[in-house]
Amino acid sequence: MKRDTDAPALTFKFIVDDGHFESNQQQLTGAQLRTIAHIDPSLQLFEEVHGQGSDLQIDDQTVVTLKEHGETHFYTMPRANMG
């Protein structure tokens, strides 16, 4: 029986703003995305949602599932100052 250890590891690709990144995990938390993409803590992170509806705000504890094919798109915005 052939073992799966010879199979290439899957790589999941994602974009934050104009930067391209990869992960060997399909599910990542917002905190992991911030670490991989070196996102400044003063910025909010959003996942682009195509079609009707709003884009999703990604908090540090939010778990996102990266696309198996293609790239999952995220963007950052300055945090809103209420005052």
N, C-alpha and C positions, 0 to 999 in steps of 0.2 A: 504494500500500500504506500502510495506517495504521500509524503507529509507536506503540509501547507507552508512549511518554513521557507520553501524556495520561492513562494509567490511574492511579488513585489508588494511593499507596504502601500496602502492607499494614502494619497495626499489630498487634503481638502484645501481649496484655495479660497481666499477672501480678499476683498479690497476695503481699505479704510481711507476715505478721501482719495488721494492719488497714489497711495502706497499699496503694493501687492504683497501678500503674505501667504504662508502655508502652515498647515498643522497636520499632524498624523492622527489627530482626534477629530471626529465629526461633531461631537458636542463639546462646546466650550462655554464657560461663564463669561459674563461681561468683564470680570476682573482679569481672566486669562486673555481675552481679546485685547484689553488695555495694555497688558504686559507685553504680549507679542508685538503689537503695533506701536508701542512706546507712546501711548496717548496721554497727554497732559491731564492731570486730575481736575483741572479747572474747566475741562470740556465735557459736554454731554455726548453720549454715543447713541446713534440711531441705526436701525436696520431698515433699508429701503424695502417697501412693500409695493409690488406692482399691482395695478388695478385699483379698484375702489378701496377706500379706507386710508387711514393714516399710517405713516411709518411708525415703527415700534421703538420706543425708548428702551435702551438696554442699560439696566443698572448692573452693579458689580455682581449681584447674586443671580441675575437672570441667566438662564441656560438657553443657548441658541444652538440650532442644528444647522451645520453648514451643508450646502448643496453637495450631492455626490458627483454631479457633473456641472461644469461651469464654475462660476465664482459667486459667492454671496457678497452683496454690496452693503457697506456701512458708511456712515459719514458722521462727522463731529460738528458741534455748534457750541458757542460759548454758553455757559449756564446763565439763565435769566436772573437778573437782580431784581428782587421785589423790595420796594421800599419807598 
